[in-house]
Amino acid sequence: MKRTITNLSLLLILIFTANLRMDAQTTDWQPIYLTAGGGNLIEGLEASFKSTSCNESDVIYIKFINHNAYPVKLEWFDAVFTQELIWIKKDQVSDKRLLTIPANSKLEGNCSNNTHPELSVNVKNFVSDKKSFKRYSTNNLTVTAVQ
């Protein structure tokens, strides 16, 4: 009986700490929800983001993986979901991001090599304090095959 209570206690602690990790800010890649069901794969394109810092600035890096046997052109606007459960979207024509990804390739933003600035988002463009940031998404993402 005592062993069962101990095992149950350990299980509850694991569940509780797993839920805490899901809500915390992380530097691991997280899925960008591209489908209504929360999937991060659409039309052969997989999308993820991570929140981190670079040169003392809070940034969001975006990663796209093209699983198609042909290049794709992407167009989207940035959107950020806050801890206050509010979407902040950039939707002016000047805010549109464009990127072409070769067949079966991966492109991701990073601090050391900024060859694709469209894969880096400054958190301050959306919220004044990184603690207000909850998650990133692409708004009005279109994936077009390049012929």
HURAHU-V243581 format. One record per helix or strand of 2 or more residues. SS is the DSSP state (alpha for helix, beta for strand). FROM is the first residue (numbers start at 1). TO is the last residue. If there is no record, write none. Layout:
# HURAHU-V243581
ss;from;to
SS;FROM;TO
SS;FROM;TO
This chain:
# HURAHU-V243581
ss;from;to
alpha;2;23
beta;30;31
beta;41;42
beta;45;54
beta;57;66
beta;72;82
beta;87;89
alpha;93;95
beta;97;101
beta;105;108
alpha;117;119
beta;120;122
alpha;123;125
alpha;130;132
beta;133;145
